[in-house]
Amino acid sequence: MTRDGPGGLPHRRLLGLPGVAAQAVLGFLAQLTQQVAPVGLVLVAQRASGSLALAGLTAAAFSAGAGMGRPVLGRLMDRHGPRPVLAATALLHVAALLALVAYAQPGRPQWPMVALAWIIGVALPPISVSMRLEWGRRTPAEGRTAAYSLVFLVQELAMLTGPLLFGLLIAVASASLALGTVAAAAGTGTLAFSLALRSGSYAGSRGRGRVFADRRMFVLLPVVLLLGGFIGAVQVGVPALAAAREVPAATGPLVAALSVGGIAGAIAYGSRRWRSGVPARLAALMLALGLPLAPLTLLDPLPSLSRPSSGPLASASAVPESPLSGSLWWLAVFWAALFVAGLALTPALTTSSLLVDEYAPHAQAEAFGWVSTAIGTGGAAGAAVAGVAGDRFGHAAPFLTAATFALTGAALALALLRRP
């Protein structure tokens, strides 16, 4: 790799292009609900129904809707451009959110909340896809790494800020009012973002069936699904570990470690011009994701499956305490491992977008939609597997699960090195 020279386009030069800085700010504002919506839906649904099961079903309906909607919205964007799709989804997304907030009252039928949550997910505005399309078209091929890194950097910042703002609004008001306020801000940001896109810069394509014209897309999507599995497993592992250590407040710093690493990785990755091939980079980044987390199990040894849960034999067969047990040194070690893994996370997402450019150049928006769906599906699968592993093998097992997803993805990515 080399430092980005005159032919490259690092973040500072990209932000210097007319309109890009404004698009980045508005894109940040428009993506505030991405992390807030599922959390807010759970709180509002549980308050209205008193049922955690319904709250979980509502969040699941949101995720399912988002996964189903992304490829459809992408195809519409390939045909008509981002502007009309963004405007329509912004209005529908905010309207459905506000309708759910208004409807969620005790004693009312529960199924409309699930249906509205599904609509909210389907209509989640495809902001990051729009930014990739807009900035990708405004940069030469050697500048795409910086462009896509900036896309995920903006998204990561929004996903960090949204929950903090949401928590602050809950503290001074209520979950319903907080969700409505964030939704209105995101909707306004989406409409403003759509207007900030360059008029006439997008030439829609009416071709069909081009997403999988290059068969390497059939390999890229499983790799991205495994990347999503890594994310889902970590999201389960962090709070489970903090709860097991009886330090639930550690969840925040541990979650932040992955995000801070992702932000640092995005800045570093986009500031370089890389000589290695894109598929090789993806395989290396997936490897870099998994390796820091694999040894964490050694700090919390897996319990024996035959160990009795209670009785006189329980103490005799108990697994010895970790050398870090009883102290907060484990927090520093896990934080460092998650930060190092995070350094590769955003670059891995960026690299998958670079491969979409190569494999589906005439149907980018739909291909990006399928990538988003694969990440979401993988996240759900990773969370489910990590939960089972944590129950059966101990609270460090989800991190080994995450590492397994990433390392499997690295091995599968090697298939992309072959010629089409």
C-alpha positions as CSV (number, residue, x, y, z in Angstrom):
1,M,0.0,0.0,0.0
2,T,1.0,3.6,-0.5
3,R,-0.1,7.0,0.8
4,D,-2.8,8.4,-1.5
5,G,-1.1,10.4,-4.2
6,P,-2.4,12.9,-6.7
7,G,-4.4,10.3,-8.5
8,G,-6.1,9.2,-5.3
9,L,-9.0,10.8,-3.5
10,P,-8.7,10.6,0.4
11,H,-11.5,11.7,2.6
12,R,-10.5,15.4,2.8
13,R,-10.4,15.8,-0.9
14,L,-13.7,13.9,-1.3
15,L,-15.3,16.2,1.2
16,G,-14.0,19.1,-0.9
17,L,-16.1,18.2,-3.9
18,P,-19.1,20.4,-4.3
19,G,-22.1,19.2,-2.2
20,V,-20.3,16.2,-0.7
21,A,-19.9,17.7,2.8
22,A,-23.5,18.7,2.9
23,Q,-24.6,15.2,1.8
24,A,-22.4,13.7,4.5
25,V,-24.0,15.8,7.2
26,L,-27.6,15.2,5.9
27,G,-26.8,11.5,5.4
28,F,-25.7,11.3,9.1
29,L,-29.0,12.9,10.2
30,A,-31.1,10.7,8.0
31,Q,-29.6,7.5,9.4
32,L,-30.3,8.3,13.1
33,T,-33.2,5.8,13.2
34,Q,-31.2,2.8,12.0
35,Q,-30.2,1.8,15.5
36,V,-32.9,3.7,17.3
37,A,-35.9,2.2,15.5
38,P,-35.6,-1.4,16.7
39,V,-34.8,-0.3,20.3
40,G,-37.6,2.2,20.3
41,L,-40.1,-0.3,18.9
42,V,-39.3,-2.8,21.6
43,L,-39.8,-0.1,24.3
44,V,-43.1,1.2,22.9
45,A,-44.6,-2.2,22.2
46,Q,-43.7,-3.5,25.6
47,R,-45.1,-0.5,27.3
48,A,-48.4,-0.8,25.4
49,S,-48.8,-4.6,25.7
50,G,-46.9,-5.6,28.7
51,S,-45.5,-8.5,26.6
52,L,-41.8,-8.9,26.0
53,A,-42.7,-11.6,23.4
54,L,-44.7,-9.0,21.4
55,A,-41.9,-6.5,21.7
56,G,-39.5,-9.0,20.3
57,L,-41.9,-9.9,17.5
58,T,-42.2,-6.2,16.6
59,A,-38.4,-5.8,16.4
60,A,-38.2,-9.0,14.3
61,A,-40.9,-7.7,11.9
62,F,-38.8,-4.5,11.5
63,S,-35.7,-6.5,10.7
64,A,-37.6,-8.7,8.3
65,G,-39.1,-5.8,6.5
66,A,-35.7,-4.1,6.1
67,G,-34.2,-7.3,4.7
68,M,-37.0,-7.8,2.2
69,G,-37.2,-4.1,1.2
70,R,-33.5,-3.5,0.4
71,P,-33.3,-5.4,-3.0
72,V,-36.6,-4.0,-4.1
73,L,-35.7,-0.4,-3.3
74,G,-32.3,-1.0,-5.0
75,R,-34.0,-2.2,-8.2
76,L,-36.2,0.9,-8.1
77,M,-33.2,3.1,-7.7
78,D,-31.4,1.4,-10.6
79,R,-34.5,2.2,-12.7
80,H,-35.4,5.7,-11.6
81,G,-32.5,7.0,-9.5
82,P,-32.3,7.7,-5.8
83,R,-34.3,10.9,-5.4
84,P,-37.9,9.6,-5.9
85,V,-37.1,6.4,-3.9
86,L,-35.7,8.4,-1.0
87,A,-38.6,10.9,-0.9
88,A,-41.2,8.1,-0.9
89,T,-39.5,6.0,1.7
90,A,-38.9,9.0,4.0
91,L,-42.5,9.8,4.0
92,L,-43.7,6.2,4.5
93,H,-41.0,5.4,7.1
94,V,-41.8,8.4,9.3
95,A,-45.6,8.1,8.8
96,A,-45.5,4.4,9.9
97,L,-43.4,5.2,12.9
98,L,-45.6,8.0,14.1
99,A,-48.7,5.8,13.4
100,L,-47.3,3.0,15.6
101,V,-46.4,5.5,18.4
102,A,-50.0,6.9,18.3
103,Y,-51.6,3.4,18.1
104,A,-49.5,1.8,20.8
105,Q,-52.0,2.1,23.7
106,P,-52.9,-0.5,26.4
107,G,-55.9,-2.6,25.5
108,R,-55.7,-2.3,21.7
109,P,-55.2,-5.3,19.4
110,Q,-51.5,-6.2,19.0
111,W,-51.2,-7.3,15.4
112,P,-51.3,-3.8,13.9
113,M,-48.1,-2.9,15.8
114,V,-46.3,-5.9,14.2
115,A,-47.7,-4.9,10.7
116,L,-46.6,-1.3,11.2
117,A,-43.1,-2.4,12.3
118,W,-42.8,-4.4,9.1
119,I,-43.7,-1.4,7.0
120,I,-41.3,0.8,9.0
121,G,-38.5,-1.7,8.1
122,V,-39.5,-2.0,4.4
123,A,-39.5,1.8,4.1
124,L,-36.2,2.4,5.9
125,P,-34.6,4.9,3.5
126,P,-31.6,3.5,1.6
127,I,-29.3,6.3,2.6
128,S,-25.9,4.5,2.5
129,V,-26.8,2.9,-0.8
130,S,-27.6,6.4,-2.2
131,M,-24.3,7.7,-0.9
132,R,-22.3,4.9,-2.5
133,L,-24.0,5.5,-5.8
134,E,-23.6,9.3,-5.7
135,W,-20.0,9.3,-4.5
136,G,-18.9,6.3,-6.5
137,R,-20.0,8.1,-9.7
138,R,-18.1,11.2,-8.7
139,T,-14.8,9.5,-8.0
140,P,-12.4,7.6,-10.3
141,A,-11.8,3.9,-9.6
142,E,-8.7,4.5,-7.5
143,G,-10.8,6.9,-5.2
144,R,-13.6,4.4,-4.5
145,T,-12.0,3.1,-1.4
146,A,-12.0,6.5,0.2
147,A,-15.6,7.2,-1.0
148,Y,-17.0,4.0,0.3
149,S,-15.0,4.3,3.6
150,L,-16.5,7.7,4.1
151,V,-20.0,6.2,3.5
152,F,-19.5,3.7,6.3
153,L,-17.8,6.2,8.5
154,V,-20.9,8.5,8.3
155,Q,-23.2,5.5,9.0
156,E,-21.1,4.4,12.0
157,L,-21.2,7.8,13.5
158,A,-25.0,8.0,13.1
159,M,-25.4,4.5,14.7
160,L,-23.3,5.7,17.6
161,T,-25.1,9.1,18.0
162,G,-28.7,8.0,17.5
163,P,-29.0,5.7,20.6
164,L,-27.2,8.4,22.7
165,L,-29.7,11.0,21.6
166,F,-32.6,8.6,22.0
167,G,-31.5,7.8,25.6
168,L,-31.3,11.5,26.4
169,L,-34.8,12.2,25.1
170,I,-36.2,9.2,27.1
171,A,-34.6,10.6,30.2
172,V,-36.3,14.0,29.8
173,A,-39.6,12.8,28.2
174,S,-40.8,9.3,27.2
175,A,-39.9,6.5,24.8
176,S,-42.9,7.4,22.5
177,L,-42.0,11.0,22.3
178,A,-38.3,10.2,21.9
179,L,-39.0,7.8,19.0
180,G,-41.3,10.3,17.3
181,T,-38.7,13.1,17.6
182,V,-35.8,11.1,16.2
183,A,-38.1,9.8,13.4
184,A,-39.1,13.3,12.4
185,A,-35.4,14.5,12.4
186,A,-34.4,11.5,10.3
187,G,-37.3,12.0,7.9
188,T,-36.4,15.7,7.5
189,G,-32.7,14.7,6.9
190,T,-33.7,12.2,4.3
191,L,-35.8,14.6,2.3
192,A,-33.0,17.2,2.5
193,F,-30.4,14.6,1.5
194,S,-32.4,13.6,-1.5
195,L,-32.6,17.3,-2.6
196,A,-28.8,17.6,-2.1
197,L,-28.1,14.9,-4.6
198,R,-26.8,16.2,-7.9
199,S,-29.7,16.7,-10.3
200,G,-29.3,14.7,-13.5
201,S,-26.1,12.9,-12.3
202,Y,-27.9,9.5,-12.3
203,A,-28.7,7.6,-15.4
204,G,-31.2,4.9,-14.5
205,S,-30.9,1.5,-16.1
206,R,-33.9,-0.6,-17.1
207,G,-32.0,-3.8,-17.5
208,R,-33.1,-6.8,-15.5
209,G,-31.3,-9.8,-14.2
210,R,-27.8,-8.3,-14.1
211,V,-27.1,-8.5,-10.4
212,F,-25.9,-12.2,-10.7
213,A,-24.6,-12.0,-14.3
214,D,-21.1,-12.5,-12.7
215,R,-21.3,-15.7,-10.7
216,R,-18.8,-14.4,-8.2
217,M,-21.8,-12.5,-6.7
218,F,-23.0,-16.0,-5.5
219,V,-19.7,-16.2,-3.5
220,L,-19.6,-12.6,-2.3
221,L,-23.1,-12.7,-0.7
222,P,-22.3,-15.7,1.6
223,V,-19.0,-14.0,2.6
224,V,-21.0,-10.9,3.5
225,L,-23.6,-13.0,5.3
226,L,-20.8,-14.5,7.4
227,L,-19.6,-10.9,8.1
228,G,-23.1,-10.2,9.4
229,G,-22.9,-13.3,11.5
230,F,-19.8,-11.9,13.1
231,I,-21.6,-8.7,14.0
232,G,-24.7,-10.5,15.3
233,A,-22.6,-12.8,17.5
234,V,-20.6,-9.9,19.0
235,Q,-23.8,-8.0,19.7
236,V,-25.0,-11.0,21.8
237,G,-21.6,-11.7,23.4
238,V,-20.9,-8.3,24.8
239,P,-24.0,-7.8,27.0
240,A,-23.9,-11.5,28.0
241,L,-20.2,-11.2,29.1
242,A,-20.9,-8.0,31.0
243,A,-23.9,-9.5,32.8
244,A,-22.0,-12.7,33.7
245,R,-19.1,-10.6,35.1
246,E,-21.7,-8.6,37.1
247,V,-20.6,-5.4,35.5
248,P,-23.5,-4.6,33.2
249,A,-22.3,-1.0,32.8
250,A,-19.3,-2.4,30.9
251,T,-21.6,-3.1,27.9
252,G,-21.3,0.5,26.7
253,P,-17.5,0.7,26.6
254,L,-17.3,-2.8,25.0
255,V,-19.8,-1.9,22.3
256,A,-18.0,1.4,21.8
257,A,-14.7,-0.4,21.3
258,L,-15.9,-2.1,18.1
259,S,-17.4,1.2,16.8
260,V,-14.3,3.2,17.7
261,G,-12.2,0.7,15.9
262,G,-14.5,0.8,12.9
263,I,-14.2,4.6,12.7
264,A,-10.4,4.5,13.0
265,G,-10.3,1.7,10.4
266,A,-12.5,3.6,8.0
267,I,-10.2,6.7,8.2
268,A,-7.0,4.7,7.8
269,Y,-8.3,2.4,5.0
270,G,-9.7,5.3,3.0
271,S,-6.5,7.3,3.3
272,R,-4.4,4.8,1.5
273,R,-4.1,3.6,-2.1
274,W,-3.9,-0.2,-2.0
275,R,-1.9,-2.2,-4.5
276,S,-3.2,-5.6,-3.5
277,G,-6.3,-7.0,-5.3
278,V,-9.7,-6.3,-3.8
279,P,-10.7,-10.0,-3.3
280,A,-7.4,-10.7,-1.5
281,R,-8.0,-7.7,0.7
282,L,-11.5,-9.0,1.7
283,A,-10.0,-12.4,2.7
284,A,-7.3,-10.7,4.7
285,L,-9.8,-8.4,6.5
286,M,-12.1,-11.3,7.4
287,L,-9.1,-13.0,8.8
288,A,-8.2,-9.9,10.8
289,L,-11.7,-9.8,12.1
290,G,-11.6,-13.3,13.5
291,L,-8.1,-13.7,14.9
292,P,-8.3,-11.1,17.8
293,L,-11.5,-12.7,19.2
294,A,-10.6,-16.4,19.0
295,P,-8.2,-16.4,22.0
296,L,-10.7,-14.6,24.3
297,T,-12.2,-17.9,25.2
298,L,-9.0,-18.7,27.1
299,L,-9.7,-15.9,29.5
300,D,-13.1,-17.6,30.4
301,P,-12.6,-21.3,29.9
302,L,-15.5,-23.3,28.6
303,P,-17.3,-25.2,31.3
304,S,-17.5,-29.0,31.1
305,L,-20.7,-30.3,29.6
306,S,-20.8,-33.0,32.3
307,R,-20.2,-30.7,35.2
308,P,-23.2,-30.9,37.6
309,S,-25.0,-27.6,38.1
310,S,-25.4,-28.1,41.8
311,G,-24.7,-30.5,44.6
312,P,-21.5,-31.7,46.3
313,L,-19.8,-32.5,43.1
314,A,-20.3,-29.0,41.6
315,S,-17.5,-27.4,43.5
316,A,-15.1,-30.2,42.9
317,S,-15.7,-30.2,39.1
318,A,-15.9,-26.5,38.7
319,V,-13.6,-24.9,36.1
320,P,-10.8,-23.0,37.6
321,E,-11.2,-19.3,37.7
322,S,-9.5,-17.2,35.0
323,P,-6.4,-15.3,36.1
324,L,-8.3,-12.2,35.3
325,S,-11.4,-13.2,37.3
326,G,-12.4,-10.9,40.0
327,S,-10.7,-7.9,38.5
328,L,-11.4,-5.4,35.7
329,W,-8.4,-6.4,33.7
330,W,-10.7,-8.6,31.6
331,L,-12.5,-5.4,30.5
332,A,-9.2,-3.9,29.1
333,V,-8.3,-7.1,27.3
334,F,-11.7,-7.6,25.8
335,W,-11.9,-3.9,24.9
336,A,-8.6,-4.1,23.1
337,A,-9.5,-7.2,21.2
338,L,-12.8,-5.7,20.1
339,F,-11.1,-2.5,19.1
340,V,-8.5,-4.4,17.0
341,A,-11.3,-6.4,15.3
342,G,-13.2,-3.2,14.7
343,L,-10.2,-1.8,12.7
344,A,-11.0,-4.4,10.1
345,L,-14.8,-4.2,10.2
346,T,-15.5,-1.1,8.3
347,P,-12.8,-1.8,5.8
348,A,-14.3,-5.2,5.2
349,L,-17.7,-3.6,4.5
350,T,-16.0,-1.1,2.2
351,T,-14.2,-3.8,0.3
352,S,-17.4,-5.7,-0.3
353,S,-18.8,-2.6,-1.9
354,L,-15.8,-2.3,-4.1
355,L,-16.5,-5.9,-5.3
356,V,-20.1,-5.0,-6.1
357,D,-18.7,-2.3,-8.4
358,E,-16.8,-5.0,-10.3
359,Y,-19.4,-7.8,-10.3
360,A,-22.6,-5.8,-10.8
361,P,-21.7,-2.5,-12.5
362,H,-25.1,-2.2,-14.2
363,A,-27.3,-3.0,-11.2
364,Q,-25.3,-1.5,-8.3
365,A,-28.2,-0.3,-6.2
366,E,-30.0,-3.7,-6.3
367,A,-26.7,-5.5,-5.6
368,F,-26.0,-3.2,-2.7
369,G,-29.5,-4.0,-1.5
370,W,-28.8,-7.7,-1.6
371,V,-25.5,-7.1,0.3
372,S,-27.5,-5.2,3.0
373,T,-30.0,-8.1,3.2
374,A,-27.2,-10.6,3.5
375,I,-25.6,-8.6,6.4
376,G,-29.0,-8.4,8.2
377,T,-29.7,-12.1,7.7
378,G,-26.2,-13.1,8.8
379,G,-26.7,-10.8,11.9
380,A,-29.8,-12.6,12.9
381,A,-28.2,-16.0,12.4
382,G,-25.1,-15.0,14.3
383,A,-27.1,-13.7,17.2
384,A,-29.1,-16.9,17.3
385,V,-26.1,-19.2,17.2
386,A,-24.2,-17.1,19.7
387,G,-27.1,-17.2,22.1
388,V,-27.3,-21.0,22.0
389,A,-23.5,-21.3,22.3
390,G,-23.5,-18.9,25.3
391,D,-26.1,-20.9,27.1
392,R,-24.4,-24.2,26.5
393,F,-20.7,-23.4,26.7
394,G,-20.3,-20.2,28.7
395,H,-20.4,-16.5,28.3
396,A,-17.1,-16.3,26.3
397,A,-18.5,-18.7,23.6
398,P,-20.2,-16.0,21.6
399,F,-16.8,-14.5,20.8
400,L,-15.5,-17.8,19.6
401,T,-18.7,-18.0,17.5
402,A,-18.0,-14.6,16.0
403,A,-14.4,-15.6,15.2
404,T,-15.7,-18.8,13.5
405,F,-18.0,-16.8,11.3
406,A,-15.2,-14.4,10.3
407,L,-12.6,-17.1,9.7
408,T,-15.0,-19.1,7.6
409,G,-15.7,-16.0,5.6
410,A,-12.0,-15.5,5.0
411,A,-11.7,-19.1,3.7
412,L,-14.7,-18.6,1.4
413,A,-13.4,-15.3,0.1
414,L,-10.4,-17.0,-1.3
415,A,-12.7,-18.4,-4.0
416,L,-13.1,-14.8,-5.3
417,L,-9.4,-14.9,-6.3
418,R,-10.3,-17.1,-9.2
419,R,-11.0,-15.6,-12.6
420,P,-14.7,-15.4,-13.5
